């Protein structure tokens, strides 16, 4: 089973002092997590909500280069600006283009829809998120998939609600989703979006997904994918799991490595083990770099 780790995201150190922020910290964290069983890693180097939509490529290159020097086939992918309403996708996705041109990462982000993000369970709304949705048009979605195909990167497809999945599956049926795709089923914990992390919600997604044969994973944004029981349910249903400090919310302040260790222990209890980096590429249909 594939284990992904999302090492930071928008989680501030005021919420968890263990969040890696600098490229050097991110590199060290990724290396430690890979040593424990992660074979996909994801990070952020800019705020999600930036007015110009630009995420510089240089921090990713600085963070990823030492990691890929040790694990050349490791799959990495970046984020994309959420607050850049009205900014062309070519601008918002430009760092993915450059990372792919440099042969770095192996995956690229595809967010096939629009969603309101920022409302939390206590009724608060993040100021940067309040003015409007995280917006990706159908044309934007087609662009992201087409550029993945052009560069040979696998699409990491974010599913924030069922409409995202219906778009992705329709394009997949028509041959417009390139090889190497993995569907990321994101469930809302303390972040109030999409579907909650329940077995019923997962089964609704799987009813849509199963005819496609696409590999899929689960994560709880603003929650705990293991404690909620969703990770166990997903593994029993043939899925994969994402953990990390981008997603985690709870009374404790774990490290990324502790979260990876926890899901690896769960896999062992269920008679499974983490996929190696090469096995992960095989599952997704991506060739090794060598």
C-alpha atoms as a printed R data frame, in Angstrom:
    type eleno elety resid chain resno       x      y       z
1   ATOM     1    CA   UNK     A     1   0.000  0.000   0.000
2   ATOM     2    CA   UNK     A     2   1.293  3.454  -0.922
3   ATOM     3    CA   UNK     A     3   2.060  5.793   1.978
4   ATOM     4    CA   UNK     A     4   2.167  9.497   1.145
5   ATOM     5    CA   UNK     A     5   3.335 12.209   3.517
6   ATOM     6    CA   UNK     A     6   2.299 15.871   3.236
7   ATOM     7    CA   UNK     A     7   4.910 17.459   5.448
8   ATOM     8    CA   UNK     A     8   3.675 21.020   6.032
9   ATOM     9    CA   UNK     A     9   0.887 22.636   3.998
10  ATOM    10    CA   UNK     A    10  -0.672 25.689   5.629
11  ATOM    11    CA   UNK     A    11  -0.153 24.353   9.165
12  ATOM    12    CA   UNK     A    12   1.691 27.036  11.195
13  ATOM    13    CA   UNK     A    13   4.234 26.349  13.900
14  ATOM    14    CA   UNK     A    14   1.829 27.929  16.369
15  ATOM    15    CA   UNK     A    15  -0.358 24.851  15.787
16  ATOM    16    CA   UNK     A    16   2.496 22.346  15.712
17  ATOM    17    CA   UNK     A    17   6.128 23.266  16.452
18  ATOM    18    CA   UNK     A    18   7.356 20.311  14.383
19  ATOM    19    CA   UNK     A    19   6.219 21.701  10.998
20  ATOM    20    CA   UNK     A    20   9.185 21.965   8.576
21  ATOM    21    CA   UNK     A    21   9.245 25.291   6.753
22  ATOM    22    CA   UNK     A    22  12.647 25.974   5.165
23  ATOM    23    CA   UNK     A    23  13.848 23.942   2.173
24  ATOM    24    CA   UNK     A    24  16.538 22.319   4.336
25  ATOM    25    CA   UNK     A    25  13.968 21.338   6.973
26  ATOM    26    CA   UNK     A    26  11.632 19.959   4.318
27  ATOM    27    CA   UNK     A    27  14.441 17.908   2.794
28  ATOM    28    CA   UNK     A    28  15.413 16.420   6.150
29  ATOM    29    CA   UNK     A    29  11.790 15.609   6.932
30  ATOM    30    CA   UNK     A    30  11.166 13.945   3.589
31  ATOM    31    CA   UNK     A    31  14.298 11.827   3.921
32  ATOM    32    CA   UNK     A    32  13.276 10.679   7.391
33  ATOM    33    CA   UNK     A    33   9.762  9.805   6.238
34  ATOM    34    CA   UNK     A    34  10.963  7.902   3.177
35  ATOM    35    CA   UNK     A    35  13.264  5.860   5.404
36  ATOM    36    CA   UNK     A    36  10.147  4.839   7.359
37  ATOM    37    CA   UNK     A    37   8.059  3.825   4.350
38  ATOM    38    CA   UNK     A    38   6.702  6.894   2.527
39  ATOM    39    CA   UNK     A    39   7.038  6.721  -1.261
40  ATOM    40    CA   UNK     A    40   5.193  9.947  -2.216
41  ATOM    41    CA   UNK     A    41   5.900 13.302  -0.561
42  ATOM    42    CA   UNK     A    42   4.229 16.703  -0.884
43  ATOM    43    CA   UNK     A    43   5.124 20.127   0.466
44  ATOM    44    CA   UNK     A    44   4.361 23.845   0.298
45  ATOM    45    CA   UNK     A    45   6.797 26.758   0.204
46  ATOM    46    CA   UNK     A    46   4.311 29.604  -0.158
47  ATOM    47    CA   UNK     A    47   1.036 30.595   1.459
48  ATOM    48    CA   UNK     A    48  -1.970 28.996  -0.221
49  ATOM    49    CA   UNK     A    49  -3.669 32.347  -0.745
50  ATOM    50    CA   UNK     A    50  -1.378 34.692  -2.684
51  ATOM    51    CA   UNK     A    51  -2.793 37.518  -4.782
52  ATOM    52    CA   UNK     A    52  -0.579 37.129  -7.848
53  ATOM    53    CA   UNK     A    53  -0.885 33.344  -8.083
54  ATOM    54    CA   UNK     A    54   2.880 32.842  -8.356
55  ATOM    55    CA   UNK     A    55   4.689 30.085  -6.457
56  ATOM    56    CA   UNK     A    56   8.444 30.314  -7.112
57  ATOM    57    CA   UNK     A    57  10.114 27.136  -8.274
58  ATOM    58    CA   UNK     A    58  13.438 27.724  -6.491
59  ATOM    59    CA   UNK     A    59  12.414 26.576  -2.964
60  ATOM    60    CA   UNK     A    60  11.126 23.300  -4.388
61  ATOM    61    CA   UNK     A    61  14.349 22.727  -6.289
62  ATOM    62    CA   UNK     A    62  16.374 23.479  -3.154
63  ATOM    63    CA   UNK     A    63  14.276 21.154  -0.984
64  ATOM    64    CA   UNK     A    64  13.897 18.304  -3.461
65  ATOM    65    CA   UNK     A    65  17.406 18.095  -4.920
66  ATOM    66    CA   UNK     A    66  19.069 16.427  -1.901
67  ATOM    67    CA   UNK     A    67  16.108 14.092  -1.500
68  ATOM    68    CA   UNK     A    68  16.168 12.983  -5.133
69  ATOM    69    CA   UNK     A    69  19.941 12.623  -4.993
70  ATOM    70    CA   UNK     A    70  19.393  9.838  -2.473
71  ATOM    71    CA   UNK     A    71  16.082  8.507  -3.851
72  ATOM    72    CA   UNK     A    72  15.988  9.356  -7.586
73  ATOM    73    CA   UNK     A    73  12.677  7.545  -8.195
74  ATOM    74    CA   UNK     A    74  10.812  9.087  -5.267
75  ATOM    75    CA   UNK     A    75   7.558 10.773  -6.324
76  ATOM    76    CA   UNK     A    76   7.199 14.399  -5.235
77  ATOM    77    CA   UNK     A    77   4.706 17.110  -6.112
78  ATOM    78    CA   UNK     A    78   4.083 20.756  -5.291
79  ATOM    79    CA   UNK     A    79   0.977 22.756  -4.394
80  ATOM    80    CA   UNK     A    80  -0.733 25.581  -6.293
81  ATOM    81    CA   UNK     A    81  -2.031 29.012  -5.309
82  ATOM    82    CA   UNK     A    82  -5.604 28.924  -4.041
83  ATOM    83    CA   UNK     A    83  -6.243 32.637  -3.642
84  ATOM    84    CA   UNK     A    84  -5.340 33.758  -7.138
85  ATOM    85    CA   UNK     A    85  -8.842 34.340  -8.407
86  ATOM    86    CA   UNK     A    86  -8.844 35.487 -12.012
87  ATOM    87    CA   UNK     A    87  -5.183 34.569 -12.525
88  ATOM    88    CA   UNK     A    88  -4.613 32.328 -15.595
89  ATOM    89    CA   UNK     A    89  -3.837 28.689 -14.937
90  ATOM    90    CA   UNK     A    90  -0.630 29.109 -16.965
91  ATOM    91    CA   UNK     A    91   0.613 31.456 -14.217
92  ATOM    92    CA   UNK     A    92  -0.666 29.470 -11.257
93  ATOM    93    CA   UNK     A    93   0.726 26.182 -12.633
94  ATOM    94    CA   UNK     A    94   4.033 27.572 -13.966
95  ATOM    95    CA   UNK     A    95   6.199 26.073 -11.217
96  ATOM    96    CA   UNK     A    96   4.807 22.615 -12.043
97  ATOM    97    CA   UNK     A    97   5.851 23.169 -15.654
98  ATOM    98    CA   UNK     A    98   9.390 24.100 -14.635
99  ATOM    99    CA   UNK     A    99   9.749 21.242 -12.152
100 ATOM   100    CA   UNK     A   100   8.623 18.829 -14.858
101 ATOM   101    CA   UNK     A   101  11.020 20.338 -17.407
102 ATOM   102    CA   UNK     A   102  13.850 19.732 -14.949
103 ATOM   103    CA   UNK     A   103  12.744 16.145 -14.423
104 ATOM   104    CA   UNK     A   104  11.947 16.738 -10.757
105 ATOM   105    CA   UNK     A   105   9.139 15.109  -8.840
106 ATOM   106    CA   UNK     A   106   7.405 12.740 -11.234
107 ATOM   107    CA   UNK     A   107   3.908 13.922 -10.232
108 ATOM   108    CA   UNK     A   108   2.022 17.168 -10.912
109 ATOM   109    CA   UNK     A   109  -1.016 18.570  -9.141
110 ATOM   110    CA   UNK     A   110  -4.423 18.547 -10.839
111 ATOM   111    CA   UNK     A   111  -7.348 20.106  -8.977
112 ATOM   112    CA   UNK     A   112 -10.380 19.448 -11.208
113 ATOM   113    CA   UNK     A   113 -12.936 21.858  -9.746
114 ATOM   114    CA   UNK     A   114 -13.804 24.760  -7.485
115 ATOM   115    CA   UNK     A   115 -14.589 24.705  -3.776
116 ATOM   116    CA   UNK     A   116 -15.031 26.957  -0.763
117 ATOM   117    CA   UNK     A   117 -12.148 26.330   1.651
118 ATOM   118    CA   UNK     A   118 -11.368 27.954   4.985
119 ATOM   119    CA   UNK     A   119 -14.502 27.423   7.105
120 ATOM   120    CA   UNK     A   120 -13.671 25.434  10.234
121 ATOM   121    CA   UNK     A   121 -15.887 23.499  12.607
122 ATOM   122    CA   UNK     A   122 -15.844 26.315  15.186
123 ATOM   123    CA   UNK     A   123 -17.474 28.629  12.632
124 ATOM   124    CA   UNK     A   124 -14.350 30.683  11.907
125 ATOM   125    CA   UNK     A   125 -13.309 31.546   8.379
126 ATOM   126    CA   UNK     A   126  -9.712 32.267   7.360
127 ATOM   127    CA   UNK     A   127  -9.561 35.896   6.201
128 ATOM   128    CA   UNK     A   128  -7.688 35.080   2.992
129 ATOM   129    CA   UNK     A   129 -10.207 32.363   2.090
130 ATOM   130    CA   UNK     A   130 -13.386 34.338   2.760
131 ATOM   131    CA   UNK     A   131 -13.642 36.477  -0.422
132 ATOM   132    CA   UNK     A   132 -14.257 33.614  -2.818
133 ATOM   133    CA   UNK     A   133 -13.705 29.983  -3.730
134 ATOM   134    CA   UNK     A   134 -10.596 28.127  -4.725
135 ATOM   135    CA   UNK     A   135 -11.404 28.220  -8.407
136 ATOM   136    CA   UNK     A   136 -10.390 25.935 -11.257
137 ATOM   137    CA   UNK     A   137 -12.507 25.951 -14.406
138 ATOM   138    CA   UNK     A   138 -13.033 23.023 -16.742
139 ATOM   139    CA   UNK     A   139 -10.583 24.689 -19.133
140 ATOM   140    CA   UNK     A   140  -8.050 24.915 -16.280
141 ATOM   141    CA   UNK     A   141  -8.548 21.229 -15.545
142 ATOM   142    CA   UNK     A   142  -8.017 20.256 -19.178
143 ATOM   143    CA   UNK     A   143  -4.850 22.373 -19.238
144 ATOM   144    CA   UNK     A   144  -3.383 20.656 -16.169
145 ATOM   145    CA   UNK     A   145  -4.079 17.174 -17.526
146 ATOM   146    CA   UNK     A   146  -2.726 18.084 -20.970
147 ATOM   147    CA   UNK     A   147   0.500 19.492 -19.527
148 ATOM   148    CA   UNK     A   148   0.962 16.365 -17.384
149 ATOM   149    CA   UNK     A   149   0.670 14.346 -20.591
150 ATOM   150    CA   UNK     A   150   3.160 16.604 -22.376
151 ATOM   151    CA   UNK     A   151   5.747 16.252 -19.610
152 ATOM   152    CA   UNK     A   152   5.084 12.609 -18.715
153 ATOM   153    CA   UNK     A   153   4.251 13.424 -15.095
154 ATOM   154    CA   UNK     A   154   1.560 11.499 -13.247
155 ATOM   155    CA   UNK     A   155  -1.478 13.578 -12.247
156 ATOM   156    CA   UNK     A   156  -2.053 13.781  -8.495
157 ATOM   157    CA   UNK     A   157  -5.812 14.404  -8.691
158 ATOM   158    CA   UNK     A   158  -7.283 16.223  -5.695
159 ATOM   159    CA   UNK     A   159 -10.915 15.345  -4.916
160 ATOM   160    CA   UNK     A   160 -12.494 17.851  -2.539
161 ATOM   161    CA   UNK     A   161 -16.080 16.916  -3.291
162 ATOM   162    CA   UNK     A   162 -17.975 14.485  -5.553
163 ATOM   163    CA   UNK     A   163 -18.191 16.910  -8.476
164 ATOM   164    CA   UNK     A   164 -14.388 16.913  -8.733
165 ATOM   165    CA   UNK     A   165 -14.403 13.150  -9.100
166 ATOM   166    CA   UNK     A   166 -17.159 13.163 -11.707
167 ATOM   167    CA   UNK     A   167 -15.137 15.598 -13.838
168 ATOM   168    CA   UNK     A   168 -11.952 13.542 -13.515
169 ATOM   169    CA   UNK     A   169 -13.711 10.278 -14.323
170 ATOM   170    CA   UNK     A   170 -15.481 11.731 -17.344
171 ATOM   171    CA   UNK     A   171 -12.188 13.004 -18.751
172 ATOM   172    CA   UNK     A   172 -10.605  9.635 -17.953
173 ATOM   173    CA   UNK     A   173 -13.311  7.792 -19.905
174 ATOM   174    CA   UNK     A   174 -12.581 10.034 -22.878
175 ATOM   175    CA   UNK     A   175  -8.829  9.451 -22.740
176 ATOM   176    CA   UNK     A   176  -7.853 12.881 -21.449
177 ATOM   177    CA   UNK     A   177  -6.283 11.742 -18.159
178 ATOM   178    CA   UNK     A   178  -2.701 10.658 -18.870
179 ATOM   179    CA   UNK     A   179  -1.013  7.585 -17.385
180 ATOM   180    CA   UNK     A   180   0.390  7.696 -13.870
181 ATOM   181    CA   UNK     A   181  -2.683  9.189 -12.217
182 ATOM   182    CA   UNK     A   182  -3.630  8.684  -8.571
183 ATOM   183    CA   UNK     A   183  -6.929  9.954  -7.174
184 ATOM   184    CA   UNK     A   184  -6.639 11.627  -3.750
185 ATOM   185    CA   UNK     A   185  -9.927 11.434  -1.848
186 ATOM   186    CA   UNK     A   186  -9.839 14.326   0.619
187 ATOM   187    CA   UNK     A   187 -12.364 14.237   3.445
188 ATOM   188    CA   UNK     A   188 -13.172 17.238   5.633
189 ATOM   189    CA   UNK     A   189 -12.435 17.010   9.348
190 ATOM   190    CA   UNK     A   190 -12.268 20.359  11.149
191 ATOM   191    CA   UNK     A   191 -12.192 21.900   7.671
192 ATOM   192    CA   UNK     A   192 -15.821 21.994   6.561
193 ATOM   193    CA   UNK     A   193 -15.841 20.969   2.909
194 ATOM   194    CA   UNK     A   194 -16.904 17.983   0.860
195 ATOM   195    CA   UNK     A   195 -17.727 14.693   2.572
196 ATOM   196    CA   UNK     A   196 -16.948 13.701   6.176
197 ATOM   197    CA   UNK     A   197 -14.511 10.846   6.930
198 ATOM   198    CA   UNK     A   198 -17.048  8.034   7.210
199 ATOM   199    CA   UNK     A   199 -17.367  4.604   5.651
200 ATOM   200    CA   UNK     A   200 -20.577  5.674   3.919
201 ATOM   201    CA   UNK     A   201 -18.821  8.656   2.332
202 ATOM   202    CA   UNK     A   202 -15.920  6.504   1.170
203 ATOM   203    CA   UNK     A   203 -18.260  3.940  -0.336
204 ATOM   204    CA   UNK     A   204 -20.033  6.683  -2.284
205 ATOM   205    CA   UNK     A   205 -16.727  7.678  -3.841
206 ATOM   206    CA   UNK     A   206 -15.757  4.074  -4.529
207 ATOM   207    CA   UNK     A   207 -19.055  3.389  -6.291
208 ATOM   208    CA   UNK     A   208 -18.046  6.071  -8.793
209 ATOM   209    CA   UNK     A   209 -14.362  5.146  -8.900
210 ATOM   210    CA   UNK     A   210 -14.295  1.395  -9.234
211 ATOM   211    CA   UNK     A   211 -15.174  1.079 -12.940
212 ATOM   212    CA   UNK     A   212 -12.170  3.285 -13.776
213 ATOM   213    CA   UNK     A   213  -9.520  1.099 -12.166
214 ATOM   214    CA   UNK     A   214  -7.623  4.217 -11.066
215 ATOM   215    CA   UNK     A   215  -5.539  3.881  -7.890
216 ATOM   216    CA   UNK     A   216  -6.793  5.997  -4.999
217 ATOM   217    CA   UNK     A   217  -5.854  7.138  -1.535
218 ATOM   218    CA   UNK     A   218  -7.554  8.799   1.432
219 ATOM   219    CA   UNK     A   219  -6.700 11.751   3.655
220 ATOM   220    CA   UNK     A   220  -8.552 13.752   6.302
221 ATOM   221    CA   UNK     A   221  -7.825 17.482   6.118
222 ATOM   222    CA   UNK     A   222  -8.146 18.927   9.590
223 ATOM   223    CA   UNK     A   223  -8.359 15.557  11.313
224 ATOM   224    CA   UNK     A   224  -6.673 12.214  11.853
225 ATOM   225    CA   UNK     A   225  -6.968  9.656   9.064
226 ATOM   226    CA   UNK     A   226  -5.868  6.780  11.325
227 ATOM   227    CA   UNK     A   227  -7.827  7.640  14.488
228 ATOM   228    CA   UNK     A   228 -10.975  8.247  12.437
229 ATOM   229    CA   UNK     A   229 -10.841  4.660  11.167
230 ATOM   230    CA   UNK     A   230 -10.783  5.839   7.557
231 ATOM   231    CA   UNK     A   231  -7.245  4.584   6.917
232 ATOM   232    CA   UNK     A   232  -8.138  1.051   8.016
233 ATOM   233    CA   UNK     A   233 -11.303  1.048   5.940
234 ATOM   234    CA   UNK     A   234  -9.404  2.292   2.892
235 ATOM   235    CA   UNK     A   235  -6.682 -0.339   3.219
236 ATOM   236    CA   UNK     A   236  -9.275 -3.091   3.572
237 ATOM   237    CA   UNK     A   237 -10.923 -1.786   0.380
238 ATOM   238    CA   UNK     A   238  -7.654 -1.757  -1.575
239 ATOM   239    CA   UNK     A   239  -6.755  1.910  -1.251
240 ATOM   240    CA   UNK     A   240  -3.721  3.872  -0.116
241 ATOM   241    CA   UNK     A   241  -3.200  6.435   2.652
242 ATOM   242    CA   UNK     A   242  -1.858  9.972   3.023
243 ATOM   243    CA   UNK     A   243  -0.675 11.322   6.385
244 ATOM   244    CA   UNK     A   244   1.300 14.375   7.472
245 ATOM   245    CA   UNK     A   245   1.251 17.670   9.317
246 ATOM   246    CA   UNK     A   246  -0.529 19.431   6.458
247 ATOM   247    CA   UNK     A   247  -3.596 17.355   7.259
248 ATOM   248    CA   UNK     A   248  -3.380 16.456  10.946
249 ATOM   249    CA   UNK     A   249  -5.488 18.188  13.581
250 ATOM   250    CA   UNK     A   250  -6.003 16.942  17.103
251 ATOM   251    CA   UNK     A   251  -5.057 17.419  20.748
252 ATOM   252    CA   UNK     A   252  -1.439 16.287  20.239
253 ATOM   253    CA   UNK     A   253   1.451 17.715  18.214
254 ATOM   254    CA   UNK     A   254   3.013 14.711  16.474
255 ATOM   255    CA   UNK     A   255   5.905 14.735  14.030
256 ATOM   256    CA   UNK     A   256   5.591 13.672  10.416
257 ATOM   257    CA   UNK     A   257   7.724 10.646  11.165
258 ATOM   258    CA   UNK     A   258   5.419  9.622  14.018
259 ATOM   259    CA   UNK     A   259   2.426  9.815  11.675
260 ATOM   260    CA   UNK     A   260   4.215  7.685   9.083
261 ATOM   261    CA   UNK     A   261   5.198  5.174  11.779
262 ATOM   262    CA   UNK     A   262   1.574  5.004  12.922
263 ATOM   263    CA   UNK     A   263   0.180  4.173   9.500
264 ATOM   264    CA   UNK     A   264   2.983  1.675   8.824
265 ATOM   265    CA   UNK     A   265   2.072 -0.073  12.092
266 ATOM   266    CA   UNK     A   266  -1.574 -0.138  11.001
267 ATOM   267    CA   UNK     A   267  -0.574 -1.719   7.705
268 ATOM   268    CA   UNK     A   268   1.373 -4.408   9.558
269 ATOM   269    CA   UNK     A   269  -1.638 -5.149  11.774
270 ATOM   270    CA   UNK     A   270  -3.715 -5.621   8.622
271 ATOM   271    CA   UNK     A   271  -1.149 -7.890   6.961
272 ATOM   272    CA   UNK     A   272   0.233 -5.270   4.583
273 ATOM   273    CA   UNK     A   273   3.391 -3.230   4.206
274 ATOM   274    CA   UNK     A   274   4.317  0.076   2.598
275 ATOM   275    CA   UNK     A   275   5.009 -0.045  -1.122
276 ATOM   276    CA   UNK     A   276   8.608  0.643  -2.036
277 ATOM   277    CA   UNK     A   277   9.371  3.604  -4.265
278 ATOM   278    CA   UNK     A   278   9.704  1.362  -7.321
279 ATOM   279    CA   UNK     A   279   6.530 -0.557  -6.423
280 ATOM   280    CA   UNK     A   280   4.678  2.752  -6.125
281 ATOM   281    CA   UNK     A   281   5.772  3.709  -9.618
282 ATOM   282    CA   UNK     A   282   4.605  0.295 -10.848
283 ATOM   283    CA   UNK     A   283   1.201  0.721  -9.168
284 ATOM   284    CA   UNK     A   284   0.763  4.092 -10.887
285 ATOM   285    CA   UNK     A   285   2.231  2.964 -14.197
286 ATOM   286    CA   UNK     A   286   5.204  5.330 -14.095
287 ATOM   287    CA   UNK     A   287   8.584  4.144 -15.350
288 ATOM   288    CA   UNK     A   288  11.627  4.393 -13.104
289 ATOM   289    CA   UNK     A   289  13.929  7.293 -13.956
290 ATOM   290    CA   UNK     A   290  16.821  4.951 -14.718
